[in-house]
Amino acid sequence: MSIQLFREYIEVCHDGNQAKAALALDVSRSTVNKILAGTRGITPDLAEKIEKDSGGRYSRVPLIWPDESE
């Protein structure tokens, strides 16, 4: 679930551009790629950045604890 939310965040907030999302979140493009591939998780710090960058549209809670959002 958190990967789907992350993918949606990139699509909605950054027109699907992973490089723009990485820049906005102050992470590398490699980090964005690894999260989308499922080889790296979303840290609480990153989830907070996503929530802030999206103006609250994507809450950090389901990004960190996807089971609690279902």
Z-matrix of the N, CA and C atoms (Angstrom, degrees):
N
C 1 1.454
C 2 1.522 1 111.55
N 3 1.340 2 117.68 1 -42.78
C 4 1.461 3 118.85 2 -177.32
C 5 1.526 4 111.56 3 -66.00
N 6 1.331 5 118.04 4 -31.81
C 7 1.471 6 120.20 5 177.34
C 8 1.523 7 109.49 6 -66.59
N 9 1.311 8 117.25 7 -41.52
C 10 1.466 9 120.59 8 177.84
C 11 1.524 10 111.20 9 -62.60
N 12 1.326 11 116.49 10 -42.39
C 13 1.467 12 120.43 11 178.14
C 14 1.522 13 110.77 12 -64.36
N 15 1.328 14 116.31 13 -40.86
C 16 1.454 15 120.44 14 179.41
C 17 1.527 16 110.49 15 -64.50
N 18 1.326 17 116.13 16 -43.48
C 19 1.464 18 120.91 17 177.58
C 20 1.541 19 110.11 18 -61.19
N 21 1.323 20 116.50 19 -43.17
C 22 1.462 21 120.87 20 178.65
C 23 1.523 22 111.15 21 -64.07
N 24 1.328 23 116.59 22 -41.74
C 25 1.468 24 121.01 23 177.33
C 26 1.529 25 110.37 24 -56.94
N 27 1.323 26 117.01 25 -46.09
C 28 1.465 27 120.49 26 -179.99
C 29 1.521 28 110.39 27 -63.12
N 30 1.315 29 116.50 28 -42.73
C 31 1.466 30 120.64 29 -179.33
C 32 1.529 31 111.43 30 -64.62
N 33 1.312 32 116.91 31 -48.00
C 34 1.466 33 121.77 32 -175.06
C 35 1.529 34 112.18 33 -75.07
N 36 1.298 35 117.07 34 -45.72
C 37 1.466 36 120.45 35 -172.82
C 38 1.527 37 114.29 36 -89.43
N 39 1.339 38 116.24 37 -20.45
C 40 1.469 39 119.03 38 -175.85
C 41 1.528 40 112.48 39 -134.14
N 42 1.324 41 116.18 40 24.55
C 43 1.467 42 122.33 41 177.41
C 44 1.527 43 112.69 42 51.54
N 45 1.322 44 116.35 43 33.16
C 46 1.457 45 121.24 44 177.99
C 47 1.516 46 114.26 45 77.92
N 48 1.310 47 117.51 46 5.03
C 49 1.459 48 121.60 47 -176.07
C 50 1.534 49 110.06 48 -89.11
N 51 1.327 50 115.85 49 108.18
C 52 1.458 51 121.04 50 -177.93
C 53 1.523 52 112.17 51 -65.36
N 54 1.321 53 117.40 52 -34.70
C 55 1.469 54 120.63 53 179.63
C 56 1.528 55 110.54 54 -65.16
N 57 1.327 56 117.36 55 -41.06
C 58 1.471 57 120.88 56 178.00
C 59 1.524 58 110.55 57 -65.14
N 60 1.321 59 116.44 58 -40.81
C 61 1.461 60 120.44 59 178.61
C 62 1.522 61 110.32 60 -63.83
N 63 1.320 62 117.07 61 -43.86
C 64 1.461 63 121.04 62 179.15
C 65 1.524 64 110.79 63 -60.05
N 66 1.310 65 116.37 64 -43.43
C 67 1.461 66 121.18 65 179.19
C 68 1.529 67 110.97 66 -63.23
N 69 1.321 68 116.37 67 -45.10
C 70 1.468 69 120.71 68 -179.55
C 71 1.523 70 111.71 69 -63.97
N 72 1.333 71 116.35 70 -32.96
C 73 1.467 72 120.92 71 -177.27
C 74 1.526 73 112.89 72 -92.98
N 75 1.330 74 116.26 73 -3.36
C 76 1.463 75 122.02 74 -179.21
C 77 1.531 76 111.70 75 59.35
N 78 1.333 77 115.18 76 45.24
C 79 1.466 78 122.46 77 174.35
C 80 1.522 79 107.90 78 -131.02
N 81 1.317 80 116.44 79 169.02
C 82 1.459 81 119.74 80 178.73
C 83 1.526 82 110.81 81 -79.66
N 84 1.326 83 115.43 82 159.71
C 85 1.470 84 119.48 83 174.47
C 86 1.519 85 110.10 84 -62.68
N 87 1.315 86 116.24 85 -31.29
C 88 1.461 87 121.07 86 177.55
C 89 1.528 88 111.13 87 -61.71
N 90 1.320 89 116.17 88 -40.27
C 91 1.466 90 120.28 89 178.05
C 92 1.518 91 110.53 90 -62.90
N 93 1.324 92 116.88 91 -44.68
C 94 1.467 93 121.12 92 178.05
C 95 1.528 94 109.63 93 -59.77
N 96 1.324 95 116.96 94 -45.53
C 97 1.465 96 121.64 95 179.09
C 98 1.519 97 112.12 96 -60.35
N 99 1.317 98 117.07 97 -43.18
C 100 1.471 99 121.37 98 -178.84
C 101 1.528 100 111.01 99 -65.65
N 102 1.317 101 117.18 100 -38.25
C 103 1.475 102 119.99 101 177.64
C 104 1.526 103 109.49 102 -64.72
N 105 1.321 104 116.72 103 -45.05
C 106 1.471 105 120.75 104 -179.87
C 107 1.522 106 111.92 105 -65.31
N 108 1.333 107 116.63 106 -30.78
C 109 1.468 108 121.18 107 179.07
C 110 1.525 109 111.66 108 -81.35
N 111 1.321 110 116.80 109 -11.86
C 112 1.456 111 120.31 110 179.46
C 113 1.515 112 113.90 111 84.31
N 114 1.328 113 117.89 112 11.30
C 115 1.463 114 120.58 113 179.83
C 116 1.522 115 112.72 114 -94.96
N 117 1.306 116 116.23 115 -4.36
C 118 1.463 117 121.65 116 177.42
C 119 1.521 118 108.04 117 -143.16
N 120 1.310 119 115.69 118 140.67
C 121 1.455 120 119.95 119 -179.98
C 122 1.521 121 112.53 120 -90.45
N 123 1.301 122 115.30 121 173.76
C 124 1.458 123 122.14 122 176.80
C 125 1.525 124 107.56 123 -94.54
N 126 1.320 125 116.05 124 119.39
C 127 1.461 126 121.12 125 -179.56
C 128 1.528 127 109.60 126 -77.38
N 129 1.322 128 116.62 127 159.66
C 130 1.462 129 118.82 128 176.12
C 131 1.530 130 112.63 129 -57.01
N 132 1.334 131 117.06 130 -37.75
C 133 1.466 132 120.98 131 178.99
C 134 1.527 133 110.67 132 -63.57
N 135 1.320 134 116.71 133 -44.70
C 136 1.460 135 120.72 134 179.81
C 137 1.528 136 110.67 135 -66.99
N 138 1.314 137 116.79 136 -39.75
C 139 1.467 138 120.36 137 178.55
C 140 1.522 139 110.71 138 -61.14
N 141 1.318 140 116.53 139 -37.72
C 142 1.466 141 120.53 140 177.75
C 143 1.533 142 110.53 141 -65.90
N 144 1.334 143 116.73 142 -40.01
C 145 1.467 144 120.72 143 177.49
C 146 1.529 145 110.98 144 -64.02
N 147 1.334 146 116.84 145 -39.55
C 148 1.466 147 121.17 146 178.56
C 149 1.532 148 109.72 147 -63.47
N 150 1.327 149 115.84 148 -45.70
C 151 1.464 150 119.97 149 179.61
C 152 1.533 151 110.34 150 -59.78
N 153 1.321 152 116.90 151 -44.97
C 154 1.463 153 121.12 152 -179.36
C 155 1.526 154 110.96 153 -66.59
N 156 1.334 155 117.31 154 -46.11
C 157 1.459 156 120.98 155 -178.74
C 158 1.524 157 112.34 156 -63.75
N 159 1.324 158 116.09 157 -32.61
C 160 1.464 159 119.67 158 -178.66
C 161 1.528 160 112.46 159 -88.05
N 162 1.306 161 117.10 160 4.21
C 163 1.460 162 120.26 161 -179.05
C 164 1.519 163 112.73 162 66.52
N 165 1.324 164 116.49 163 26.41
C 166 1.462 165 121.60 164 178.65
C 167 1.520 166 114.70 165 90.62
N 168 1.319 167 116.94 166 -3.95
C 169 1.471 168 119.73 167 179.98
C 170 1.534 169 111.34 168 -61.85
N 171 1.324 170 116.80 169 -37.06
C 172 1.467 171 121.98 170 178.56
C 173 1.520 172 108.42 171 -112.33
N 174 1.318 173 115.39 172 101.68
C 175 1.455 174 122.08 173 -178.70
C 176 1.526 175 110.68 174 -68.58
N 177 1.310 176 115.77 175 144.98
C 178 1.464 177 120.01 176 -179.27
C 179 1.532 178 112.33 177 -68.43
N 180 1.308 179 118.52 178 -27.16
C 181 1.469 180 120.85 179 -174.88
C 182 1.531 181 112.81 180 -59.64
N 183 1.343 182 120.84 181 -54.68
C 184 1.466 183 118.69 182 179.82
C 185 1.532 184 113.17 183 -69.22
N 186 1.326 185 117.56 184 -18.38
C 187 1.457 186 120.10 185 176.17
C 188 1.522 187 111.23 186 -73.70
N 189 1.336 188 115.91 187 -33.79
C 190 1.473 189 120.43 188 -178.95
C 191 1.522 190 111.37 189 -89.60
N 192 1.329 191 116.46 190 -44.81
C 193 1.460 192 122.71 191 -177.98
C 194 1.517 193 110.06 192 -120.50
N 195 1.328 194 117.09 193 78.36
C 196 1.467 195 119.94 194 -173.72
C 197 1.526 196 114.30 195 -60.46
N 198 1.319 197 118.92 196 -29.81
C 199 1.466 198 120.31 197 -178.10
C 200 1.522 199 112.17 198 -66.89
N 201 1.319 200 117.64 199 -28.72
C 202 1.466 201 120.97 200 -178.13
C 203 1.518 202 112.51 201 -76.78
N 204 1.327 203 117.65 202 -13.95
C 205 1.465 204 120.14 203 -178.61
C 206 1.523 205 112.27 204 -91.22
N 207 1.314 206 116.96 205 -8.36
C 208 1.467 207 120.37 206 -176.96
C 209 1.508 208 112.35 207 -81.74
